[in-house]
């Protein structure tokens, strides 16, 4: 199931005022994409476990018969393979899921994308964006904040890879720009555009500024930020 297709469906239903519930964990009876537990293997009975019928001395069947090695088989009936360790594909798939927390703020006719250090936004960062938007348009306005968090859920039946996160974030940004009629995209810090698909943003003016933490800790960096923003006001 495609994550991009699901997000597009959710956006269409949200425009119609409909809410679609999404399972946050695999539903009962649904086959997960990655097994939660390693495959159980069964082994054929060894020679010691087999019942031995009594034989009469001197009979043709009294000669010792060498044991025959019987390969182990999986439940599916295929030849056994080395058991998966804790560093197998399931563990790698779990650790490869990116974690993103983004604040998308509409202010000054622009969309400001600010990577957050944690799930909760800091008030000082929103005040900084509001001040820069006021300096850009000379108009007091209340910024409109929307969050983007990845992963959206813990259901491993959907794609949670880095490529799916990039496609979801890019689609989210494009929808905000179109729905809010933003004239430009302002990226705060190098991490803001790290997970964006640049070819999808062709035709959107992009302004790159220092990170919000740098602007708050080093006031002299605001001069460079203003020089980059001044081009939007021309």
N, C-alpha and C positions, 0 to 999 in steps of 0.2 A: 504494500500500500504506500503511495507516494505522499510524503509530508507536504510538499508544495501544493499538490492537488487538494489535500485536506484543508490547508490554510486558505486557499482560494475559495473553497466551498464555505468555510466559516465566514469569510469576509462578505460573500454574497448574501448569506443568511442574516448577517449582522445588519446589512443595509436594509433588508426587508423587515427588520425588527424581530427576527426569529432567533431563538437560542438553541444551539445544538449541543447536547451533552456528549462529552468525550470520556471514555473510560480511562482512568488513571492507572489501572493495573489490568493485566490480562483477564479476560472474562472466563468464567467457568466453562471448561470444555474446549476452549480455543487453544490451538497449538502455538506455543511461543516460537519466535524466530530463532532463539538461542536456547538450548536445553538448560534448565535451571540446575539439574543434577547430572552427573556423568552417567553414561549408559551402563546399565547393569549387565554383567557378563555371566554366563553360566558355563560350567565345564562338564565334559562327559565324565562318567564314573571311571576311576582308574582301575588298574588290575587288582589292586589290593581291596577295593570296595566291591568288586564283582564276586558273586557267590561261585565257589569252585565245587563242581560235582565230584564225588569220589570216583577214583579210577582203580581198577584192578591191576596189580603188578603183573607185568609181562604182556598186558594187552596192547594193541596197536596205538591206543590213545594215551598210553602212560608216559610217552616221551614229553619232555618239557617243551612248551611252546613259548617262544620269545614274545614279550609284550609288544603290542602295536601302539605306537603313539597316535592319539586322536587329537586333532587340533580343536582348540576351543572355538566356539561360534557365538556370535551375537544373537540377540533376540530376533533380529531380522533375518538370520540365517546365513550371514556372510562370515568369512574368515575373520578371526579376531585380530585386532590391531592394538598397538600400545595404548594403554589407558591414558586419557588426557590428564595432564598435571594442572596445578593451580596457575601456571603461566601459559595455559593453552589459549585457543582462540576466544573462548568465552571470557576469560579474564582480560584479554587485550581489548575485546569489544567494549567491556565495561569502562576501562580506563581511557578509552579514546573518545568518550562523549564530552564535548566541550561544554563549559558552563559560562553563560553570558548574562550580564545584567546591564541593560541599556536604558537610558532616559532619553526619550524623544520629546523635545520641547518646541512648541510653536510660539514664536515671539518675533516681532519686528519683520513679519513677512517671510521669515526663514524657518527652516527646520534645523534645530540644534541637536546633534547627536553626541551624548556624553556617556562614556563607559563608567559605570558605577563600581566602586570597590566592593560592594556587598549588596544584599537584597534590598536594603533600605537606602533611599537617597538622602543626601545631606542637605539641610536647608541653605547653607552657604553657597552651594553650587547653583541652585536655582536663582538665588539673589544675584549671583554674578552674571548669569545669562540674561536676567531681566535688565540689569544695568547696561550690558553691552547692546541689547536690543533698543533700549531707550536712546543711547548715544547714536545709534544707527538711524532711527526714524524720528527721534525727538518727540516721542509720543508715549505716554504712560499707558500700559496695558497689562492685563493679567496673563502670564504665560500659561499655556495649555500643555499639561504634562501627560504623556502616555509611556507605559513601561513595555519593554520587550525582555522576556526572560527565557533562557534556553538551558535545559530542555523544557518543553512545554508540559511534559508528563513523564511518567516512569514506565509507560507501556512499550515494551521492546518489540511489539509487533509493527511499530512504525519506525521509520529511519531516524536515528538520532545522531548520525555522523556529522563531521565538520562540514561536509558539502551540503547536507540538508540544513544545517544551521545557517550557512551563508545564504542559501536560497531563501530561507524563511525570513532572515533579517533584511535582505535586499527587497523582497516583496513587501515587507512591513514598511520600510522607508519610502518606497515608491507610492504606496497607498496613502501615506500621510502627506506626502508632497502634493499628490493630485487632489485628495479630499480637502486639504487645508489651503490649497492654492498658494503654495510656497514658491518663492522665486529662486531660492538657492538652498543648498545643503551646507551647513557649517559643522565641521568635524572638530571636536575638542580632543586633541592629542592624537598620537600615531595609532593608538589601539582602536580608535573610533571607526576607522576605515579598514581595519585588518580583515574583517570577516564580510566585507561587502564585495559583490560581484561587479567589478568596474564596468565591463561591457554593457551591463543592464542599465547603468546610470549615464550612458552617453546622452548628451543634450541637457543634463542637469548641471547648472553652475555649482561648483564645489569650492568652498573656502576652508583651508586647513589652518587651525589655530593651535597654540600650545595647550597642553592639558589643563583642566580646571585646577588641579592641585598646584601646578606651576604658576598659574596666574594668581592664585590666592597667596602663595608663599613668596613669590618674587614679583612685586608690583611693577618693576621695571620691564617685565615681559609684556605688560599690557600695551606698551607702545607698538611693538611688533604686531600684536593682535589688531590694534586699531588700524594700522596701515593696511592690513589684509582686508579688514571689513570696509574700509573707506572706498574700495573699488566697487562695492555693491551700491553705494549711494550716488555714484556718478551717473 
